[in-house]
């Protein structure tokens, strides 16, 4: 396969970026999208040019590091798939592919296709953990968890934090990410003591960086783990309940 690539190149956050065109020749249909970029970078290195910078790590759809806008779609044309799991057989010989970094004001470009996703870290730091001191580690399965709660919690916990949901959202909202990271804790018995403190802390931190959710549903469609927007509804309910509980505590 011979592919024409239109790639966003930007030296740093302080410089202007632009699209540059590269030819990817003799690409195997069985190569992953990132392997194709590796081959292009090898040619750029051999020519003494600066290679294309892009995020990657495990290349198994687990770590959430990879993240590219491919022809205007987060992670590319195959739904339920991270960029690293996308293969070139999804494209045709002679295709032109446009590659961009995540589109969101909260994610400034560091270089080329790499963006700063640290606002996600701020949300997790605000409440995406259990800090209650429970002493020594209990035996496995000593705490009974309803099957429905365990399954829903695992669905939420499958979020890899890639930020495709933000890139896909017209408002650049991070509600699906926040809801998933909150929901997998709030559904379990271990997460109940801090449930409503967590809800307020994570939602209000999210709102400092990202736009508001208006239920477009693009986040769910773009998510490589197919996480449901039902978790956003759960997050909103917990946030409203938390406000009421705070009012009761303060006597307002």
N, C-alpha and C positions, 0 to 999 in steps of 0.2 A: 504493500500500500504506500502511496505517496500522499502526504497530507501537508496543507499549508496552514501554518500557525500564526495567528495574530495575537501577540503576547503583550501584556502591559508591563513596561519597564519603568522603574522609578528608583533612582539611586538611594534616596532616603526620604524621610518624612518632610524634610525642608526643601526638597527640590520638585520641580515639575515633572510629571510623568508623561509617557506617550506610548502608543502602540507601535511595536516593531514586528515585522513579518519574517518568519523563518520557515525553511523547508525541512520537513521530516520525511526522509526517503527510505524506501525498503523496510517499512514498519511491519512487523509481524502482527496479524490480527489477534494473535494470542497474547501479545504483550499488554501489560497493564498500562493505564494512562501515564502513571508516574515513570514506568520503565521507558516509555516513549520519550518523556522529557529528559530522562537520564541520557538517552542516546543523543538527543539534540545538544545537551550540555557537553557531552564528550567532544562533539564536533566543534562547539564554541571554544572549549579549552584548547583543542588542537590548533585552532586558528588564532589563539592568543586573545580571544574576546572574553568578556565577563559572562559567566554562565547565568542562567535564569535562576533566581532564588525562589524557592518554594518550601513550604513546611511539609515534613513527613517524619515518620518514626517507625511504627510497627509494621505498616503496610498490610495489616490484616483486618482493618475496619474496627479496631478496638480502642486505640489511643485517642482518636479525635484530632490529631495534629493536622492531617491533610484537610484542605478546604479550598476549592477553586470554583469560581464562576465559569462554567463551560457553556459557551453559546447562550449565555444569559440565565442558565439554570444552576443552582448550587449543586455541586458534585456531578453535574452532567445529566444526560438524558435518561439514565436508568434509575427508576425510583427505588428507594430502600437500599441504596448502595453508596458507600463512601467513595471519595475520589480514588483512593488507592485500590478499590475493588472493581473499578470501572475498566473494562478491557476495550481495546481498539476495534474489536469485532462489532462494536456498537456503532461504528462509523463506516463510511464507504470510501473506496479509493477515489482520490481527487477532492475530498471534502476540504472545506476551509473551517477551521475551528478558532473561535475567539476565546482567549483565556484571560480572566481578570481576577483580582483579589476580592475578598468579601466586600460587599457594598454596605457600609454603615459608618456613620460619623463617629460612633463609639469605638470603632476599630481602625485607627489611623494606620496607614501603610508604613511598615518599617523598611522594606526593600522589595521591589518587584511584586511578587505575589504573596509576600508574608505580611500579615497584619498583627497589630498589638491587641490580643484578646484578654488583657489583664482585667477589664471590667467584670468578666466572668469570675475571676479570682476574688474580686471584692464581694460579689454576691455570696460566694461560698464562705468566705471569711465572716460574713455577717451572721450566718446561722446554719450553714449546711453541714452540721455535725451534731453529735450528741456529747455533751460535756458533763452529764450527771455522773458522779462518782459511784460506781456500783461495786467497788471492791475488786477482788480477784475475778478472773474470767470464769463465768459459770459453765457448767457442763453443756454440751451441745444439746439443743432441743429441750432445755429445761423450761423455757418460757413458751407456753402454748400460743401459737399465732394462727388465727383463722385462715383457712386455705385461700379464700377469696382475697383477703388482705395481703397474704404472702405473694400471691400471683400478681396482684396489681402493683405491689411494691417493687417486685422484680422487673415488671414492665417499665416502671419509671426509672429504675436504677440502670436500665440499659442505655440511658443517655450518655454519650461519649463527649459532650461538651464541644462539639466541632463548630458550632455557631451557624450552621446552615439555616436554622430557623430565623435568625436575625437577618441574614443576608437575603432570605426570600421574602421577608415581611415588608410591605410597602411603607410601614411606619418604623421599621428597624426596631421592632419590639423584641424583648427577650423573655416573654412570658412563658413560652413552652420550656425553655431551658430551666428557668427559675422554678416553674411548677413541678418539673420532673425531679429536680434536686431536692425540693421541699417535700414532694409527695412520697418519695420512697422512704423518708424518715417518719413523716406524719402518719403513715398507714400502719406502722409497727408499734407494738407496746412500748418498746424501748424509747421511742421518740415522743411519747405523750407528755412527759413532764415539761418539755420545752416547746411543745407544739405551737402555741399561740405567740410566744415570744419570737420563735423562729419565723413565723408567718410575717409579722410586722417588720422584723429586721431585714429579711431577704427581699420582700416586696419594695420596701422604701429605699433600699440600696439600689435595687434594679431601676427604680424610677429616676435615680440621679443620672443614669447614663443612657437609658434607652427610651424609645417612644412608647405610646400606649397601644394596647391590643384592641383592635376593632373587629375581631372575629372574621378576618379574611380566610383563615384556614390554610394559607400558603405554607406556614411553618410545618404543619403536619405532613403536607405533601412532600416537602423537601427533606424531612428528617430521615437520615439513613437507617434509623432504628424503628421507624414507623410509630413513634410515640403519639398517642392520641391527645387531641386538644381537650379531652375530658379532664385531664389533669389541671388545665388552666381554670376550669370551673371549680374544681376542688380547692385550688389555691385561693381563688376569689372568695369562696365561702369561708375558708379559714381566716382570711384577712378581715372580713366583715365581723366574724365572731370575735376575733381578737380585739377589735375596736370596742365592741360592746363589753367584753370582759374587762378591758382597761378602764372603761367608764364606771363600771360597778366597783372596781377596786379603789378608784380615786374619789368615789362618791359624787360623780358629776351627773 
